[in-house]
Amino acid sequence: MVWVGYEGGEIASRLAIDAATRYIKNHFEIIEHDKESIKDLIENSMEYANRIVFDIAQGSEELKSMGTTLEICLIYNNRAYIGHIGDSRIYRIRDKFIRKLTNDHSYVETLVKDRNYYKRRSKAPSKKEYAYKSSWMF
């Protein structure tokens, strides 16, 4: 798991990683090991991590706007299952090739996807760093 934090992010990142890891470890052996069950496990672990970060943030004035991205890659039976939320990306490196597997959840990425903004543009909108999904707000 990889973390990047925002305003109290080091705390949010650590909380999210610990919560998601704990959730997966506590539930992996009791689920079916089919594709859908593993995908649900990852999604539920991210929701659990979100709840932990959110609850702690609400209990502290200094941390009330903390947030983090969360990337999960669970490998089981030679298959990679990915959970992704926030303005980070997951890449696969194989041989000499790098392939982007996810898109970041940011304002600029949304504009690029909608073809309203081009990555090579020299001046980005002021909202360029806004993540529209993060682990503390679904």
Contacts in CASP RR format, 6 or more apart in sequence:
PFRMAT RR
TARGET T0000
AUTHOR 0000-0000-0000
METHOD contacts of the structure
MODEL  1
MVWVGYEGGEIASRLAIDAATRYIKNHFEIIEHDKESIKDLIENSMEYAN
RIVFDIAQGSEELKSMGTTLEICLIYNNRAYIGHIGDSRIYRIRDKFIRK
LTNDHSYVETLVKDRNYYKRRSKAPSKKEYAYKSSWMF
1 17 0 8 1.000
1 20 0 8 1.000
1 21 0 8 1.000
1 70 0 8 1.000
1 71 0 8 1.000
1 72 0 8 1.000
1 73 0 8 1.000
2 69 0 8 1.000
2 71 0 8 1.000
2 88 0 8 1.000
3 13 0 8 1.000
3 14 0 8 1.000
3 16 0 8 1.000
3 17 0 8 1.000
3 68 0 8 1.000
3 69 0 8 1.000
3 70 0 8 1.000
4 13 0 8 1.000
4 68 0 8 1.000
4 69 0 8 1.000
4 88 0 8 1.000
5 12 0 8 1.000
5 13 0 8 1.000
5 66 0 8 1.000
5 67 0 8 1.000
5 68 0 8 1.000
5 69 0 8 1.000
6 12 0 8 1.000
6 65 0 8 1.000
6 66 0 8 1.000
6 67 0 8 1.000
6 68 0 8 1.000
6 131 0 8 1.000
6 134 0 8 1.000
7 63 0 8 1.000
7 65 0 8 1.000
7 66 0 8 1.000
7 67 0 8 1.000
8 62 0 8 1.000
8 63 0 8 1.000
8 66 0 8 1.000
8 67 0 8 1.000
9 66 0 8 1.000
9 67 0 8 1.000
9 68 0 8 1.000
11 56 0 8 1.000
11 63 0 8 1.000
11 66 0 8 1.000
12 53 0 8 1.000
12 57 0 8 1.000
12 63 0 8 1.000
12 66 0 8 1.000
12 67 0 8 1.000
12 68 0 8 1.000
12 135 0 8 1.000
12 136 0 8 1.000
13 68 0 8 1.000
15 49 0 8 1.000
15 52 0 8 1.000
15 53 0 8 1.000
15 56 0 8 1.000
15 68 0 8 1.000
16 49 0 8 1.000
16 50 0 8 1.000
16 52 0 8 1.000
16 53 0 8 1.000
16 68 0 8 1.000
16 70 0 8 1.000
16 135 0 8 1.000
17 49 0 8 1.000
17 70 0 8 1.000
19 45 0 8 1.000
19 48 0 8 1.000
19 49 0 8 1.000
19 51 0 8 1.000
19 52 0 8 1.000
19 53 0 8 1.000
20 45 0 8 1.000
20 46 0 8 1.000
20 48 0 8 1.000
20 49 0 8 1.000
20 70 0 8 1.000
20 72 0 8 1.000
21 45 0 8 1.000
23 44 0 8 1.000
23 45 0 8 1.000
23 48 0 8 1.000
23 49 0 8 1.000
24 41 0 8 1.000
24 42 0 8 1.000
24 45 0 8 1.000
24 72 0 8 1.000
24 74 0 8 1.000
27 41 0 8 1.000
27 44 0 8 1.000
27 45 0 8 1.000
28 41 0 8 1.000
31 37 0 8 1.000
31 38 0 8 1.000
31 40 0 8 1.000
31 41 0 8 1.000
33 76 0 8 1.000
33 77 0 8 1.000
35 79 0 8 1.000
35 81 0 8 1.000
38 74 0 8 1.000
38 76 0 8 1.000
38 81 0 8 1.000
39 81 0 8 1.000
41 74 0 8 1.000
42 72 0 8 1.000
42 74 0 8 1.000
42 81 0 8 1.000
42 82 0 8 1.000
42 83 0 8 1.000
43 83 0 8 1.000
45 72 0 8 1.000
46 70 0 8 1.000
46 72 0 8 1.000
46 83 0 8 1.000
46 85 0 8 1.000
46 135 0 8 1.000
47 138 0 8 1.000
49 70 0 8 1.000
49 135 0 8 1.000
50 135 0 8 1.000
50 136 0 8 1.000
50 137 0 8 1.000
50 138 0 8 1.000
53 66 0 8 1.000
53 67 0 8 1.000
53 68 0 8 1.000
53 135 0 8 1.000
53 136 0 8 1.000
54 136 0 8 1.000
54 137 0 8 1.000
56 63 0 8 1.000
57 63 0 8 1.000
57 64 0 8 1.000
57 65 0 8 1.000
57 66 0 8 1.000
57 67 0 8 1.000
57 136 0 8 1.000
58 64 0 8 1.000
66 136 0 8 1.000
67 134 0 8 1.000
67 135 0 8 1.000
67 136 0 8 1.000
68 134 0 8 1.000
68 135 0 8 1.000
68 136 0 8 1.000
69 85 0 8 1.000
69 86 0 8 1.000
69 87 0 8 1.000
69 88 0 8 1.000
69 131 0 8 1.000
69 134 0 8 1.000
69 135 0 8 1.000
70 83 0 8 1.000
70 84 0 8 1.000
70 85 0 8 1.000
70 86 0 8 1.000
70 135 0 8 1.000
71 82 0 8 1.000
71 83 0 8 1.000
71 84 0 8 1.000
71 88 0 8 1.000
71 90 0 8 1.000
71 102 0 8 1.000
72 81 0 8 1.000
72 82 0 8 1.000
72 83 0 8 1.000
72 84 0 8 1.000
73 80 0 8 1.000
73 81 0 8 1.000
73 82 0 8 1.000
73 83 0 8 1.000
73 90 0 8 1.000
74 80 0 8 1.000
74 81 0 8 1.000
74 82 0 8 1.000
75 81 0 8 1.000
80 92 0 8 1.000
82 90 0 8 1.000
82 101 0 8 1.000
82 102 0 8 1.000
84 90 0 8 1.000
84 102 0 8 1.000
85 105 0 8 1.000
85 133 0 8 1.000
85 134 0 8 1.000
85 135 0 8 1.000
85 138 0 8 1.000
86 104 0 8 1.000
86 105 0 8 1.000
86 106 0 8 1.000
86 131 0 8 1.000
86 133 0 8 1.000
86 134 0 8 1.000
86 135 0 8 1.000
87 104 0 8 1.000
87 105 0 8 1.000
87 106 0 8 1.000
87 109 0 8 1.000
87 129 0 8 1.000
87 131 0 8 1.000
87 134 0 8 1.000
88 104 0 8 1.000
89 100 0 8 1.000
89 101 0 8 1.000
89 102 0 8 1.000
89 103 0 8 1.000
89 104 0 8 1.000
90 100 0 8 1.000
90 101 0 8 1.000
90 102 0 8 1.000
91 98 0 8 1.000
91 99 0 8 1.000
91 100 0 8 1.000
91 101 0 8 1.000
92 98 0 8 1.000
92 99 0 8 1.000
92 101 0 8 1.000
93 99 0 8 1.000
103 109 0 8 1.000
103 113 0 8 1.000
104 131 0 8 1.000
105 131 0 8 1.000
105 132 0 8 1.000
105 133 0 8 1.000
105 134 0 8 1.000
106 128 0 8 1.000
106 129 0 8 1.000
106 130 0 8 1.000
106 131 0 8 1.000
106 132 0 8 1.000
107 125 0 8 1.000
107 127 0 8 1.000
107 128 0 8 1.000
107 129 0 8 1.000
107 130 0 8 1.000
107 132 0 8 1.000
108 117 0 8 1.000
108 124 0 8 1.000
108 125 0 8 1.000
108 127 0 8 1.000
108 128 0 8 1.000
110 132 0 8 1.000
111 117 0 8 1.000
111 125 0 8 1.000
112 118 0 8 1.000
112 119 0 8 1.000
117 124 0 8 1.000
117 125 0 8 1.000
END
